[in-house]
Amino acid sequence: MRNKILDEIEQAHLKKDVPEFFVGDTVDVAIRIVEGDKQRTQVFSGTVIMRKGCGINETFTVRRIVNNEGVERVFPLHSPAIESIKSKRSGEVRRAKLYYLRDRVGKAVRLIEKRKVVAKDQAESGSAKSAPALAGSAR
């Protein structure tokens, strides 16, 4: 159990607008980079292979392939250097840590895209053509 005093101090430094993303998602992380007196934004795109920690110590690891070489970067979730995190697609995974992607090359690195669940009343209110297709595609 964590100390209540530390939790109260941490609350002031936590970001309020953290987007919802999960392990297996492909994300764009916009990072603020300071070079001398200039600032610029650089985007790091890749697959989230791990999230760990809690509170101010929460981090996530993003992996991508550059010039046939795997590059991983660990980001603190509540860092002021992170401008935005945008989820491009969500992958269907069954593990919390995707270390097995480190051994894969090429198309084997791709994850199956997570299917969106359509509510039953939305499927019924849709057109007659699309309703049977939606019902048949659900697992």
C-alpha positions as CSV (number, residue, x, y, z in Angstrom):
1,M,0.0,0.0,0.0
2,R,1.3,3.4,-1.0
3,N,1.6,6.3,1.4
4,K,-1.3,8.8,1.3
5,I,0.9,11.8,1.6
6,L,2.9,10.8,-1.5
7,D,-0.3,10.2,-3.4
8,E,-1.5,13.7,-2.6
9,I,1.8,15.2,-3.8
10,E,1.7,13.1,-7.0
11,Q,-1.8,14.2,-7.9
12,A,-0.5,17.7,-8.8
13,H,1.9,16.4,-11.3
14,L,-0.3,13.8,-13.1
15,K,-1.6,14.6,-16.5
16,K,-5.4,14.9,-16.7
17,D,-5.8,14.2,-20.4
18,V,-4.0,10.9,-20.8
19,P,-5.6,9.1,-23.8
20,E,-6.8,5.5,-23.5
21,F,-4.5,3.0,-25.2
22,F,-3.5,-0.5,-24.5
23,V,-0.7,-3.0,-25.2
24,G,-0.7,-4.0,-28.8
25,D,-2.0,-0.7,-30.1
26,T,-0.1,1.2,-32.8
27,V,0.5,4.8,-31.5
28,D,2.0,8.1,-32.5
29,V,3.9,9.7,-29.6
30,A,4.6,13.4,-30.2
31,I,7.7,14.4,-28.1
32,R,8.8,18.0,-27.5
33,I,12.6,18.2,-28.2
34,V,14.6,21.2,-27.0
35,E,17.8,21.9,-29.0
36,G,19.5,25.0,-27.5
37,D,16.9,27.7,-27.5
38,K,14.7,26.1,-30.2
39,Q,11.9,23.6,-29.7
40,R,10.4,21.1,-32.1
41,T,8.1,18.2,-32.1
42,Q,9.2,14.8,-33.2
43,V,6.7,11.9,-33.7
44,F,7.7,8.3,-32.7
45,S,5.3,5.8,-34.2
46,G,5.2,2.1,-33.3
47,T,3.6,-0.7,-31.3
48,V,3.1,-0.5,-27.6
49,I,4.8,-3.7,-26.3
50,M,4.6,-2.9,-22.5
51,R,3.0,-0.8,-19.9
52,K,4.2,-0.9,-16.3
53,G,4.2,1.1,-13.1
54,C,1.4,3.2,-11.6
55,G,0.9,6.8,-10.8
56,I,3.7,9.2,-11.6
57,N,6.0,6.2,-12.3
58,E,3.9,4.7,-15.1
59,T,5.8,4.1,-18.3
60,F,5.1,2.5,-21.7
61,T,7.5,1.0,-24.3
62,V,7.0,1.6,-28.0
63,R,8.8,-0.6,-30.6
64,R,9.3,0.0,-34.3
65,I,11.5,-1.2,-37.1
66,V,14.0,1.3,-38.7
67,N,16.4,0.2,-41.4
68,N,15.7,-3.5,-40.5
69,E,16.8,-2.8,-36.9
70,G,14.4,-2.9,-34.0
71,V,14.2,0.4,-32.0
72,E,12.4,0.5,-28.6
73,R,11.8,3.6,-26.6
74,V,10.5,3.9,-23.1
75,F,8.3,6.9,-22.3
76,P,7.1,8.1,-18.9
77,L,3.3,8.5,-19.3
78,H,3.0,11.7,-17.3
79,S,6.1,13.4,-18.7
80,P,5.7,17.1,-19.7
81,A,7.9,16.4,-22.8
82,I,5.1,14.3,-24.3
83,E,2.7,16.5,-26.2
84,S,0.2,13.9,-27.4
85,I,-0.4,10.2,-27.8
86,K,-2.6,9.2,-30.7
87,S,-3.8,5.6,-31.1
88,K,-3.9,4.7,-34.8
89,R,-5.1,1.1,-34.6
90,S,-5.7,-1.4,-31.8
91,G,-4.2,-4.8,-32.0
92,E,-5.7,-8.0,-30.6
93,V,-3.3,-9.5,-28.0
94,R,-3.6,-12.0,-25.2
95,R,-0.6,-10.9,-23.1
96,A,0.4,-7.9,-21.1
97,K,4.0,-7.8,-22.3
98,L,4.7,-8.5,-26.0
99,Y,8.4,-9.4,-25.7
100,Y,7.9,-12.1,-28.4
101,L,7.7,-9.4,-31.1
102,R,11.5,-8.8,-30.6
103,D,12.2,-12.1,-32.3
104,R,10.0,-11.5,-35.3
105,V,10.9,-9.9,-38.6
106,G,8.8,-8.4,-41.5
107,K,5.1,-9.3,-41.7
108,A,5.3,-11.6,-38.7
109,V,5.5,-8.4,-36.5
110,R,2.0,-7.4,-37.5
111,L,-0.8,-7.9,-35.0
112,I,-4.4,-8.8,-35.9
113,E,-6.6,-5.7,-35.6
114,K,-9.1,-5.7,-32.8
115,R,-12.7,-6.0,-34.0
116,K,-15.1,-3.3,-32.9
117,V,-18.1,-4.6,-31.0
118,V,-21.4,-3.4,-32.4
119,A,-24.3,-3.0,-29.9
120,K,-27.3,-5.3,-30.6
121,D,-29.7,-2.4,-30.9
122,Q,-27.5,-0.6,-33.4
123,A,-27.3,-3.7,-35.6
124,E,-31.1,-4.0,-35.6
125,S,-31.7,-0.3,-36.5
126,G,-29.2,-0.5,-39.4
127,S,-30.2,-1.5,-42.9
128,A,-31.4,-5.0,-43.7
129,K,-28.2,-5.7,-45.8
130,S,-25.7,-4.8,-43.1
131,A,-27.5,-6.4,-40.1
132,P,-26.9,-10.1,-41.1
133,A,-23.3,-9.4,-42.0
134,L,-22.6,-7.8,-38.6
135,A,-24.3,-10.6,-36.7
136,G,-22.3,-13.3,-38.6
137,S,-18.9,-11.6,-38.1
138,A,-19.1,-11.4,-34.3
139,R,-17.3,-14.2,-32.4
